[in-house]
């Protein structure tokens, strides 16, 4: 499952972006590799993936793929929230979402993941109604979670593992 370290506390890690270099970039690249982020990018070529400590375009693409997977703003910049998600191997700071929730954008993200993975078959409308709740329950049942219909920390983790391509223009 996920790591058990406390990831609610801010980590003392540098913010990384294109042009960054050094041991923290190597650490980032290893974590991205561990979580399969490179396999999610366009034109993935395993022989070209380097843990070289240089934050270039390939590393940025992998960061964006990972951020997308764990519901973080996809800007390719590794700030505290992305570091914490990398250490945890799962989404962080996600709210509980349930029937009647009015966070339209988050509900749309949930519906898209469930649709792509055949749990949800309705409109992507951002409304957490009975059909979305049933789809969440289906995912929870399939992944041996308590069947509540509520998207909590463990359900966010399962949603983050669902296949979902973030590659544009491929």
Rosetta constraint file for C-alpha pairs under 8 A:
AtomPair CA 2 CA 88 HARMONIC 5.61 0.50
AtomPair CA 2 CA 89 HARMONIC 5.78 0.50
AtomPair CA 2 CA 90 HARMONIC 6.55 0.50
AtomPair CA 3 CA 87 HARMONIC 7.05 0.50
AtomPair CA 3 CA 88 HARMONIC 4.94 0.50
AtomPair CA 3 CA 89 HARMONIC 6.86 0.50
AtomPair CA 4 CA 88 HARMONIC 7.30 0.50
AtomPair CA 5 CA 88 HARMONIC 7.29 0.50
AtomPair CA 7 CA 11 HARMONIC 7.83 0.50
AtomPair CA 7 CA 84 HARMONIC 5.57 0.50
AtomPair CA 7 CA 85 HARMONIC 7.89 0.50
AtomPair CA 7 CA 87 HARMONIC 7.61 0.50
AtomPair CA 7 CA 88 HARMONIC 6.89 0.50
AtomPair CA 7 CA 92 HARMONIC 7.73 0.50
AtomPair CA 8 CA 84 HARMONIC 7.76 0.50
AtomPair CA 8 CA 92 HARMONIC 7.81 0.50
AtomPair CA 8 CA 93 HARMONIC 7.62 0.50
AtomPair CA 10 CA 80 HARMONIC 6.48 0.50
AtomPair CA 10 CA 84 HARMONIC 7.89 0.50
AtomPair CA 11 CA 80 HARMONIC 6.34 0.50
AtomPair CA 11 CA 83 HARMONIC 7.57 0.50
AtomPair CA 11 CA 84 HARMONIC 7.16 0.50
AtomPair CA 13 CA 24 HARMONIC 7.91 0.50
AtomPair CA 13 CA 79 HARMONIC 8.00 0.50
AtomPair CA 13 CA 80 HARMONIC 7.04 0.50
AtomPair CA 13 CA 83 HARMONIC 7.57 0.50
AtomPair CA 14 CA 24 HARMONIC 7.60 0.50
AtomPair CA 14 CA 79 HARMONIC 7.32 0.50
AtomPair CA 15 CA 77 HARMONIC 7.10 0.50
AtomPair CA 15 CA 78 HARMONIC 5.42 0.50
AtomPair CA 15 CA 79 HARMONIC 4.68 0.50
AtomPair CA 15 CA 80 HARMONIC 7.12 0.50
AtomPair CA 16 CA 20 HARMONIC 5.79 0.50
AtomPair CA 16 CA 25 HARMONIC 7.25 0.50
AtomPair CA 16 CA 55 HARMONIC 7.70 0.50
AtomPair CA 16 CA 77 HARMONIC 5.88 0.50
AtomPair CA 16 CA 78 HARMONIC 4.91 0.50
AtomPair CA 16 CA 79 HARMONIC 6.72 0.50
AtomPair CA 17 CA 55 HARMONIC 6.43 0.50
AtomPair CA 17 CA 60 HARMONIC 7.26 0.50
AtomPair CA 17 CA 76 HARMONIC 6.78 0.50
AtomPair CA 17 CA 77 HARMONIC 4.89 0.50
AtomPair CA 17 CA 78 HARMONIC 6.36 0.50
AtomPair CA 18 CA 55 HARMONIC 5.14 0.50
AtomPair CA 18 CA 56 HARMONIC 5.45 0.50
AtomPair CA 18 CA 57 HARMONIC 7.03 0.50
AtomPair CA 18 CA 60 HARMONIC 6.75 0.50
AtomPair CA 18 CA 77 HARMONIC 7.86 0.50
AtomPair CA 19 CA 54 HARMONIC 6.91 0.50
AtomPair CA 19 CA 55 HARMONIC 5.48 0.50
AtomPair CA 19 CA 56 HARMONIC 6.41 0.50
AtomPair CA 20 CA 25 HARMONIC 6.99 0.50
AtomPair CA 20 CA 54 HARMONIC 6.27 0.50
AtomPair CA 20 CA 55 HARMONIC 5.27 0.50
AtomPair CA 21 CA 25 HARMONIC 5.83 0.50
AtomPair CA 21 CA 53 HARMONIC 5.28 0.50
AtomPair CA 21 CA 54 HARMONIC 4.65 0.50
AtomPair CA 21 CA 55 HARMONIC 6.09 0.50
AtomPair CA 22 CA 26 HARMONIC 6.54 0.50
AtomPair CA 22 CA 53 HARMONIC 4.89 0.50
AtomPair CA 22 CA 54 HARMONIC 6.79 0.50
AtomPair CA 23 CA 27 HARMONIC 6.18 0.50
AtomPair CA 23 CA 53 HARMONIC 5.98 0.50
AtomPair CA 24 CA 28 HARMONIC 6.09 0.50
AtomPair CA 24 CA 53 HARMONIC 7.33 0.50
AtomPair CA 25 CA 29 HARMONIC 6.08 0.50
AtomPair CA 25 CA 52 HARMONIC 7.99 0.50
AtomPair CA 25 CA 53 HARMONIC 4.73 0.50
AtomPair CA 25 CA 54 HARMONIC 6.34 0.50
AtomPair CA 25 CA 55 HARMONIC 6.33 0.50
AtomPair CA 26 CA 30 HARMONIC 6.19 0.50
AtomPair CA 26 CA 51 HARMONIC 5.58 0.50
AtomPair CA 26 CA 52 HARMONIC 6.11 0.50
AtomPair CA 26 CA 53 HARMONIC 4.26 0.50
AtomPair CA 26 CA 54 HARMONIC 7.46 0.50
AtomPair CA 27 CA 31 HARMONIC 6.26 0.50
AtomPair CA 27 CA 53 HARMONIC 7.93 0.50
AtomPair CA 28 CA 32 HARMONIC 6.13 0.50
AtomPair CA 29 CA 33 HARMONIC 6.10 0.50
AtomPair CA 29 CA 50 HARMONIC 7.93 0.50
AtomPair CA 29 CA 51 HARMONIC 5.69 0.50
AtomPair CA 29 CA 53 HARMONIC 7.51 0.50
AtomPair CA 29 CA 59 HARMONIC 6.87 0.50
AtomPair CA 30 CA 34 HARMONIC 6.08 0.50
AtomPair CA 30 CA 51 HARMONIC 6.61 0.50
AtomPair CA 31 CA 35 HARMONIC 6.30 0.50
AtomPair CA 31 CA 86 HARMONIC 6.50 0.50
AtomPair CA 31 CA 87 HARMONIC 7.85 0.50
AtomPair CA 32 CA 36 HARMONIC 6.23 0.50
AtomPair CA 32 CA 37 HARMONIC 5.20 0.50
AtomPair CA 32 CA 38 HARMONIC 6.79 0.50
AtomPair CA 32 CA 62 HARMONIC 6.72 0.50
AtomPair CA 32 CA 63 HARMONIC 7.12 0.50
AtomPair CA 32 CA 66 HARMONIC 7.30 0.50
AtomPair CA 32 CA 86 HARMONIC 7.57 0.50
AtomPair CA 33 CA 37 HARMONIC 6.03 0.50
AtomPair CA 33 CA 38 HARMONIC 6.20 0.50
AtomPair CA 35 CA 66 HARMONIC 7.97 0.50
AtomPair CA 35 CA 89 HARMONIC 7.14 0.50
AtomPair CA 36 CA 40 HARMONIC 7.16 0.50
AtomPair CA 37 CA 41 HARMONIC 7.23 0.50
AtomPair CA 37 CA 62 HARMONIC 5.06 0.50
AtomPair CA 37 CA 63 HARMONIC 7.12 0.50
AtomPair CA 37 CA 65 HARMONIC 5.86 0.50
AtomPair CA 37 CA 66 HARMONIC 5.38 0.50
AtomPair CA 38 CA 44 HARMONIC 6.70 0.50
AtomPair CA 38 CA 49 HARMONIC 7.69 0.50
AtomPair CA 38 CA 58 HARMONIC 7.96 0.50
AtomPair CA 38 CA 59 HARMONIC 7.97 0.50
AtomPair CA 38 CA 61 HARMONIC 7.73 0.50
AtomPair CA 38 CA 62 HARMONIC 4.99 0.50
AtomPair CA 38 CA 65 HARMONIC 7.70 0.50
AtomPair CA 39 CA 44 HARMONIC 5.89 0.50
AtomPair CA 40 CA 44 HARMONIC 7.36 0.50
AtomPair CA 40 CA 62 HARMONIC 7.17 0.50
AtomPair CA 40 CA 65 HARMONIC 6.07 0.50
AtomPair CA 40 CA 165 HARMONIC 6.55 0.50
AtomPair CA 40 CA 166 HARMONIC 7.05 0.50
AtomPair CA 40 CA 167 HARMONIC 7.12 0.50
AtomPair CA 41 CA 61 HARMONIC 6.17 0.50
AtomPair CA 41 CA 62 HARMONIC 6.19 0.50
AtomPair CA 41 CA 65 HARMONIC 6.52 0.50
AtomPair CA 41 CA 166 HARMONIC 7.45 0.50
AtomPair CA 41 CA 167 HARMONIC 5.88 0.50
AtomPair CA 42 CA 167 HARMONIC 5.71 0.50
AtomPair CA 42 CA 168 HARMONIC 7.75 0.50
AtomPair CA 42 CA 170 HARMONIC 6.07 0.50
AtomPair CA 43 CA 170 HARMONIC 7.79 0.50
AtomPair CA 45 CA 49 HARMONIC 6.98 0.50
AtomPair CA 49 CA 58 HARMONIC 7.79 0.50
AtomPair CA 55 CA 59 HARMONIC 5.59 0.50
AtomPair CA 55 CA 60 HARMONIC 6.83 0.50
AtomPair CA 56 CA 60 HARMONIC 6.20 0.50
AtomPair CA 57 CA 61 HARMONIC 6.10 0.50
AtomPair CA 58 CA 62 HARMONIC 6.26 0.50
AtomPair CA 59 CA 63 HARMONIC 6.13 0.50
AtomPair CA 60 CA 64 HARMONIC 6.20 0.50
AtomPair CA 60 CA 76 HARMONIC 5.12 0.50
AtomPair CA 60 CA 77 HARMONIC 7.51 0.50
AtomPair CA 61 CA 65 HARMONIC 6.20 0.50
AtomPair CA 61 CA 76 HARMONIC 6.90 0.50
AtomPair CA 62 CA 66 HARMONIC 6.13 0.50
AtomPair CA 63 CA 67 HARMONIC 6.01 0.50
AtomPair CA 63 CA 76 HARMONIC 5.34 0.50
AtomPair CA 63 CA 77 HARMONIC 7.40 0.50
AtomPair CA 63 CA 78 HARMONIC 7.35 0.50
AtomPair CA 64 CA 68 HARMONIC 6.07 0.50
AtomPair CA 64 CA 74 HARMONIC 5.09 0.50
AtomPair CA 64 CA 75 HARMONIC 6.37 0.50
AtomPair CA 64 CA 76 HARMONIC 4.84 0.50
AtomPair CA 65 CA 69 HARMONIC 6.23 0.50
AtomPair CA 65 CA 74 HARMONIC 7.72 0.50
AtomPair CA 65 CA 166 HARMONIC 5.96 0.50
AtomPair CA 65 CA 167 HARMONIC 7.67 0.50
AtomPair CA 66 CA 70 HARMONIC 6.36 0.50
AtomPair CA 67 CA 71 HARMONIC 6.01 0.50
AtomPair CA 67 CA 72 HARMONIC 4.78 0.50
AtomPair CA 67 CA 73 HARMONIC 6.50 0.50
AtomPair CA 67 CA 74 HARMONIC 5.50 0.50
AtomPair CA 67 CA 76 HARMONIC 7.75 0.50
AtomPair CA 67 CA 82 HARMONIC 6.86 0.50
AtomPair CA 68 CA 72 HARMONIC 5.93 0.50
AtomPair CA 68 CA 73 HARMONIC 7.12 0.50
AtomPair CA 68 CA 74 HARMONIC 5.93 0.50
AtomPair CA 68 CA 166 HARMONIC 6.69 0.50
AtomPair CA 69 CA 160 HARMONIC 5.30 0.50
AtomPair CA 69 CA 161 HARMONIC 7.36 0.50
AtomPair CA 69 CA 164 HARMONIC 7.48 0.50
AtomPair CA 70 CA 85 HARMONIC 7.29 0.50
AtomPair CA 70 CA 90 HARMONIC 6.08 0.50
AtomPair CA 70 CA 91 HARMONIC 4.58 0.50
AtomPair CA 70 CA 92 HARMONIC 7.80 0.50
AtomPair CA 70 CA 157 HARMONIC 7.92 0.50
AtomPair CA 70 CA 160 HARMONIC 5.37 0.50
AtomPair CA 71 CA 91 HARMONIC 6.53 0.50
AtomPair CA 71 CA 160 HARMONIC 7.62 0.50
AtomPair CA 72 CA 81 HARMONIC 7.83 0.50
AtomPair CA 72 CA 82 HARMONIC 7.25 0.50
AtomPair CA 72 CA 91 HARMONIC 7.80 0.50
AtomPair CA 78 CA 82 HARMONIC 5.40 0.50
AtomPair CA 78 CA 83 HARMONIC 6.39 0.50
AtomPair CA 79 CA 83 HARMONIC 6.27 0.50
AtomPair CA 80 CA 84 HARMONIC 6.13 0.50
AtomPair CA 81 CA 85 HARMONIC 6.22 0.50
AtomPair CA 81 CA 92 HARMONIC 7.16 0.50
AtomPair CA 82 CA 86 HARMONIC 6.11 0.50
AtomPair CA 83 CA 87 HARMONIC 6.24 0.50
AtomPair CA 84 CA 88 HARMONIC 6.09 0.50
AtomPair CA 84 CA 92 HARMONIC 7.02 0.50
AtomPair CA 85 CA 89 HARMONIC 5.53 0.50
AtomPair CA 85 CA 90 HARMONIC 5.34 0.50
AtomPair CA 85 CA 91 HARMONIC 5.51 0.50
AtomPair CA 85 CA 92 HARMONIC 5.70 0.50
AtomPair CA 86 CA 90 HARMONIC 7.06 0.50
AtomPair CA 88 CA 92 HARMONIC 7.91 0.50
AtomPair CA 90 CA 156 HARMONIC 7.89 0.50
AtomPair CA 90 CA 157 HARMONIC 5.44 0.50
AtomPair CA 90 CA 160 HARMONIC 6.90 0.50
AtomPair CA 91 CA 153 HARMONIC 7.87 0.50
AtomPair CA 91 CA 156 HARMONIC 6.59 0.50
AtomPair CA 91 CA 157 HARMONIC 6.19 0.50
AtomPair CA 91 CA 160 HARMONIC 7.10 0.50
AtomPair CA 94 CA 152 HARMONIC 7.86 0.50
AtomPair CA 94 CA 153 HARMONIC 7.00 0.50
AtomPair CA 94 CA 156 HARMONIC 7.56 0.50
AtomPair CA 95 CA 152 HARMONIC 7.11 0.50
AtomPair CA 95 CA 153 HARMONIC 7.95 0.50
AtomPair CA 96 CA 150 HARMONIC 6.98 0.50
AtomPair CA 96 CA 151 HARMONIC 5.59 0.50
AtomPair CA 96 CA 152 HARMONIC 4.79 0.50
AtomPair CA 96 CA 153 HARMONIC 7.33 0.50
AtomPair CA 97 CA 101 HARMONIC 5.90 0.50
AtomPair CA 97 CA 107 HARMONIC 7.67 0.50
AtomPair CA 97 CA 150 HARMONIC 5.94 0.50
AtomPair CA 97 CA 151 HARMONIC 5.00 0.50
AtomPair CA 97 CA 152 HARMONIC 6.75 0.50
AtomPair CA 98 CA 128 HARMONIC 6.62 0.50
AtomPair CA 98 CA 133 HARMONIC 7.23 0.50
AtomPair CA 98 CA 149 HARMONIC 6.77 0.50
AtomPair CA 98 CA 150 HARMONIC 4.66 0.50
AtomPair CA 98 CA 151 HARMONIC 6.15 0.50
AtomPair CA 99 CA 128 HARMONIC 4.89 0.50
AtomPair CA 99 CA 129 HARMONIC 5.35 0.50
AtomPair CA 99 CA 130 HARMONIC 6.95 0.50
AtomPair CA 99 CA 132 HARMONIC 7.80 0.50
AtomPair CA 99 CA 133 HARMONIC 6.31 0.50
AtomPair CA 99 CA 149 HARMONIC 7.82 0.50
AtomPair CA 99 CA 150 HARMONIC 7.43 0.50
AtomPair CA 100 CA 127 HARMONIC 7.48 0.50
AtomPair CA 100 CA 128 HARMONIC 5.67 0.50
AtomPair CA 100 CA 129 HARMONIC 6.48 0.50
AtomPair CA 101 CA 107 HARMONIC 7.98 0.50
AtomPair CA 101 CA 127 HARMONIC 7.62 0.50
AtomPair CA 101 CA 128 HARMONIC 6.12 0.50
AtomPair CA 102 CA 107 HARMONIC 7.97 0.50
AtomPair CA 102 CA 126 HARMONIC 7.90 0.50
AtomPair CA 102 CA 127 HARMONIC 7.10 0.50
AtomPair CA 102 CA 128 HARMONIC 7.57 0.50
AtomPair CA 103 CA 107 HARMONIC 6.19 0.50
AtomPair CA 103 CA 126 HARMONIC 7.41 0.50
AtomPair CA 104 CA 108 HARMONIC 6.13 0.50
AtomPair CA 104 CA 125 HARMONIC 7.63 0.50
AtomPair CA 104 CA 126 HARMONIC 4.24 0.50
AtomPair CA 104 CA 127 HARMONIC 6.40 0.50
AtomPair CA 105 CA 109 HARMONIC 6.39 0.50
AtomPair CA 105 CA 126 HARMONIC 6.19 0.50
AtomPair CA 106 CA 110 HARMONIC 6.32 0.50
AtomPair CA 106 CA 126 HARMONIC 7.36 0.50
AtomPair CA 107 CA 111 HARMONIC 6.10 0.50
AtomPair CA 107 CA 126 HARMONIC 4.75 0.50
AtomPair CA 107 CA 127 HARMONIC 6.51 0.50
AtomPair CA 107 CA 128 HARMONIC 6.25 0.50
AtomPair CA 108 CA 112 HARMONIC 6.06 0.50
AtomPair CA 108 CA 124 HARMONIC 5.74 0.50
AtomPair CA 108 CA 125 HARMONIC 6.30 0.50
AtomPair CA 108 CA 126 HARMONIC 4.45 0.50
AtomPair CA 108 CA 127 HARMONIC 7.67 0.50
AtomPair CA 109 CA 113 HARMONIC 6.34 0.50
AtomPair CA 110 CA 114 HARMONIC 6.20 0.50
AtomPair CA 110 CA 159 HARMONIC 7.42 0.50
AtomPair CA 111 CA 115 HARMONIC 5.89 0.50
AtomPair CA 111 CA 120 HARMONIC 6.70 0.50
AtomPair CA 111 CA 124 HARMONIC 5.96 0.50
AtomPair CA 111 CA 126 HARMONIC 7.53 0.50
AtomPair CA 111 CA 132 HARMONIC 6.79 0.50
AtomPair CA 112 CA 116 HARMONIC 6.06 0.50
AtomPair CA 112 CA 124 HARMONIC 6.67 0.50
AtomPair CA 113 CA 117 HARMONIC 6.33 0.50
AtomPair CA 113 CA 159 HARMONIC 6.63 0.50
AtomPair CA 113 CA 162 HARMONIC 6.69 0.50
AtomPair CA 113 CA 163 HARMONIC 7.72 0.50
AtomPair CA 113 CA 164 HARMONIC 6.80 0.50
AtomPair CA 114 CA 118 HARMONIC 6.14 0.50
AtomPair CA 114 CA 119 HARMONIC 5.00 0.50
AtomPair CA 114 CA 120 HARMONIC 5.12 0.50
AtomPair CA 114 CA 135 HARMONIC 6.76 0.50
AtomPair CA 114 CA 136 HARMONIC 7.55 0.50
AtomPair CA 114 CA 139 HARMONIC 7.89 0.50
AtomPair CA 114 CA 159 HARMONIC 7.75 0.50
AtomPair CA 115 CA 119 HARMONIC 5.82 0.50
AtomPair CA 115 CA 120 HARMONIC 4.48 0.50
AtomPair CA 115 CA 121 HARMONIC 5.95 0.50
AtomPair CA 115 CA 122 HARMONIC 7.87 0.50
AtomPair CA 116 CA 120 HARMONIC 7.95 0.50
AtomPair CA 116 CA 163 HARMONIC 7.52 0.50
AtomPair CA 116 CA 164 HARMONIC 7.02 0.50
AtomPair CA 117 CA 162 HARMONIC 6.89 0.50
AtomPair CA 117 CA 163 HARMONIC 7.07 0.50
AtomPair CA 119 CA 135 HARMONIC 4.97 0.50
AtomPair CA 119 CA 136 HARMONIC 7.53 0.50
AtomPair CA 119 CA 138 HARMONIC 6.43 0.50
AtomPair CA 119 CA 139 HARMONIC 6.76 0.50
AtomPair CA 120 CA 131 HARMONIC 7.25 0.50
AtomPair CA 120 CA 132 HARMONIC 6.71 0.50
AtomPair CA 120 CA 135 HARMONIC 5.20 0.50
AtomPair CA 122 CA 131 HARMONIC 7.32 0.50
AtomPair CA 127 CA 132 HARMONIC 7.95 0.50
AtomPair CA 128 CA 132 HARMONIC 5.54 0.50
AtomPair CA 128 CA 133 HARMONIC 6.80 0.50
AtomPair CA 129 CA 133 HARMONIC 6.19 0.50
AtomPair CA 130 CA 134 HARMONIC 6.07 0.50
AtomPair CA 131 CA 135 HARMONIC 6.20 0.50
AtomPair CA 132 CA 136 HARMONIC 6.18 0.50
AtomPair CA 133 CA 137 HARMONIC 6.20 0.50
AtomPair CA 133 CA 149 HARMONIC 4.90 0.50
AtomPair CA 133 CA 150 HARMONIC 7.23 0.50
AtomPair CA 134 CA 138 HARMONIC 6.17 0.50
AtomPair CA 134 CA 149 HARMONIC 6.58 0.50
AtomPair CA 135 CA 139 HARMONIC 6.36 0.50
AtomPair CA 135 CA 149 HARMONIC 7.88 0.50
AtomPair CA 136 CA 140 HARMONIC 6.13 0.50
AtomPair CA 136 CA 149 HARMONIC 5.22 0.50
AtomPair CA 136 CA 150 HARMONIC 7.15 0.50
AtomPair CA 136 CA 151 HARMONIC 7.20 0.50
AtomPair CA 137 CA 141 HARMONIC 6.03 0.50
AtomPair CA 137 CA 147 HARMONIC 5.33 0.50
AtomPair CA 137 CA 148 HARMONIC 6.32 0.50
AtomPair CA 137 CA 149 HARMONIC 4.72 0.50
AtomPair CA 137 CA 150 HARMONIC 7.94 0.50
AtomPair CA 138 CA 142 HARMONIC 6.17 0.50
AtomPair CA 138 CA 147 HARMONIC 7.97 0.50
AtomPair CA 139 CA 143 HARMONIC 6.12 0.50
AtomPair CA 139 CA 158 HARMONIC 8.00 0.50
AtomPair CA 140 CA 144 HARMONIC 5.98 0.50
AtomPair CA 140 CA 145 HARMONIC 4.78 0.50
AtomPair CA 140 CA 146 HARMONIC 6.42 0.50
AtomPair CA 140 CA 147 HARMONIC 5.47 0.50
AtomPair CA 140 CA 148 HARMONIC 7.80 0.50
AtomPair CA 140 CA 149 HARMONIC 7.67 0.50
AtomPair CA 140 CA 155 HARMONIC 6.93 0.50
AtomPair CA 141 CA 145 HARMONIC 6.03 0.50
AtomPair CA 141 CA 146 HARMONIC 7.23 0.50
AtomPair CA 141 CA 147 HARMONIC 5.97 0.50
AtomPair CA 143 CA 158 HARMONIC 7.39 0.50
AtomPair CA 145 CA 154 HARMONIC 7.66 0.50
AtomPair CA 145 CA 155 HARMONIC 7.62 0.50
AtomPair CA 150 CA 155 HARMONIC 7.82 0.50
AtomPair CA 151 CA 155 HARMONIC 5.19 0.50
AtomPair CA 151 CA 156 HARMONIC 6.21 0.50
AtomPair CA 152 CA 156 HARMONIC 6.06 0.50
AtomPair CA 153 CA 157 HARMONIC 6.33 0.50
AtomPair CA 154 CA 158 HARMONIC 6.45 0.50
AtomPair CA 155 CA 159 HARMONIC 6.12 0.50
AtomPair CA 156 CA 160 HARMONIC 6.12 0.50
AtomPair CA 157 CA 161 HARMONIC 6.63 0.50
AtomPair CA 158 CA 162 HARMONIC 6.80 0.50
